[in-house]
């Protein structure tokens, strides 16, 4: 099996690192993932669009969004996690975020260690995003504010409102775009 690997700039869980990410063409590199790969078939062939079973919080029983399933585009060109306005409002409210300028939501920086994981269930497997990843410190003229990566926007598709899983999701999960088999593979990043 031949494949091509190249270092690219981008999200890296090690905030001190300047290495960026890795792009591999024609295969995947198991050295950068751990555990099983969860394969999700594309629901729409025009995008890397997959089905999400539901969303929940680690400190709350039940589903908080995407109650009957929904679709998401797995997009390496989007920085944050975009979701339907009502769903993102619910998530941000539960994590104690406040809506401020430009429709962005911010949390109290001193509370980030106590915030729950936001869990995407895909193909029956849980993909948690911890607050250390979804809360992003932003330098401002007055100091530092903590941005919630959950951004409200109603993105419409033929299958309903979409989620867009951007770099915040990719920081946690190795993503395989399998063109030939029309599917996306997800595994925990090393």
PELIN-V298623 format. One record per residue. RES is the residue in one small letter. SS is DSSP state (~ for helix, > for strand, _ for the rest). NEAR is the number of other C-alpha atoms within 8 Angstrom. Layout:
BEGIN
res=RES ss=SS near=NEAR
res=RES ss=SS near=NEAR
END
This chain:
BEGIN
res=x ss=_ near=3
res=x ss=_ near=5
res=x ss=_ near=9
res=x ss=> near=8
res=x ss=> near=8
res=x ss=> near=7
res=x ss=> near=9
res=x ss=> near=9
res=x ss=_ near=7
res=x ss=_ near=6
res=x ss=_ near=10
res=x ss=_ near=10
res=x ss=_ near=6
res=x ss=_ near=5
res=x ss=_ near=5
res=x ss=_ near=4
res=x ss=_ near=7
res=x ss=_ near=4
res=x ss=_ near=8
res=x ss=_ near=11
res=x ss=> near=10
res=x ss=> near=8
res=x ss=> near=8
res=x ss=> near=11
res=x ss=> near=8
res=x ss=_ near=7
res=x ss=_ near=9
res=x ss=_ near=8
res=x ss=_ near=7
res=x ss=~ near=6
res=x ss=~ near=6
res=x ss=~ near=8
res=x ss=> near=11
res=x ss=> near=10
res=x ss=> near=6
res=x ss=> near=5
res=x ss=> near=7
res=x ss=> near=9
res=x ss=> near=9
res=x ss=> near=11
res=x ss=> near=9
res=x ss=_ near=12
res=x ss=_ near=8
res=x ss=> near=8
res=x ss=_ near=8
res=x ss=_ near=5
res=x ss=_ near=6
res=x ss=_ near=13
res=x ss=> near=13
res=x ss=> near=15
res=x ss=> near=14
res=x ss=> near=14
res=x ss=_ near=14
res=x ss=> near=15
res=x ss=> near=14
res=x ss=> near=13
res=x ss=> near=12
res=x ss=_ near=9
res=x ss=_ near=6
res=x ss=_ near=6
res=x ss=_ near=7
res=x ss=_ near=5
res=x ss=> near=10
res=x ss=> near=12
res=x ss=> near=10
res=x ss=_ near=12
res=x ss=_ near=10
res=x ss=_ near=6
res=x ss=_ near=9
res=x ss=> near=15
res=x ss=> near=14
res=x ss=> near=12
res=x ss=> near=12
res=x ss=> near=10
res=x ss=_ near=10
res=x ss=_ near=9
res=x ss=_ near=6
res=x ss=_ near=10
res=x ss=_ near=8
res=x ss=_ near=12
res=x ss=> near=15
res=x ss=> near=13
res=x ss=> near=16
res=x ss=_ near=13
res=x ss=~ near=10
res=x ss=~ near=7
res=x ss=~ near=12
res=x ss=~ near=13
res=x ss=~ near=9
res=x ss=~ near=10
res=x ss=~ near=11
res=x ss=~ near=13
res=x ss=~ near=9
res=x ss=~ near=7
res=x ss=_ near=9
res=x ss=_ near=8
res=x ss=_ near=12
res=x ss=> near=9
res=x ss=> near=8
res=x ss=_ near=8
res=x ss=~ near=5
res=x ss=~ near=4
res=x ss=~ near=7
res=x ss=_ near=10
res=x ss=> near=13
res=x ss=> near=12
res=x ss=> near=15
res=x ss=_ near=10
res=x ss=~ near=8
res=x ss=~ near=5
res=x ss=~ near=8
res=x ss=~ near=11
res=x ss=~ near=7
res=x ss=~ near=5
res=x ss=_ near=8
res=x ss=_ near=10
res=x ss=_ near=11
res=x ss=> near=12
res=x ss=> near=12
res=x ss=> near=13
res=x ss=> near=12
res=x ss=> near=12
res=x ss=_ near=10
res=x ss=_ near=6
res=x ss=> near=7
res=x ss=> near=8
res=x ss=> near=8
res=x ss=> near=8
res=x ss=> near=12
res=x ss=_ near=9
res=x ss=~ near=12
res=x ss=~ near=8
res=x ss=~ near=10
res=x ss=~ near=11
res=x ss=> near=12
res=x ss=> near=10
res=x ss=> near=9
res=x ss=> near=8
res=x ss=> near=8
res=x ss=> near=7
res=x ss=_ near=4
res=x ss=_ near=5
res=x ss=> near=6
res=x ss=> near=8
res=x ss=> near=12
res=x ss=> near=12
res=x ss=> near=12
res=x ss=> near=14
res=x ss=_ near=10
res=x ss=> near=13
res=x ss=> near=13
res=x ss=> near=13
res=x ss=_ near=8
res=x ss=_ near=9
res=x ss=> near=9
res=x ss=> near=8
res=x ss=> near=7
res=x ss=_ near=4
res=x ss=_ near=7
res=x ss=> near=8
res=x ss=> near=12
res=x ss=> near=14
res=x ss=> near=13
res=x ss=> near=12
res=x ss=> near=16
res=x ss=_ near=15
res=x ss=~ near=14
res=x ss=~ near=14
res=x ss=~ near=11
res=x ss=~ near=12
res=x ss=_ near=12
res=x ss=_ near=11
res=x ss=> near=10
res=x ss=> near=13
res=x ss=> near=9
res=x ss=> near=8
res=x ss=> near=8
res=x ss=> near=9
res=x ss=_ near=6
res=x ss=_ near=4
res=x ss=_ near=5
res=x ss=_ near=9
res=x ss=> near=13
res=x ss=> near=14
res=x ss=> near=13
res=x ss=> near=11
res=x ss=> near=13
res=x ss=> near=10
res=x ss=> near=10
res=x ss=_ near=6
END
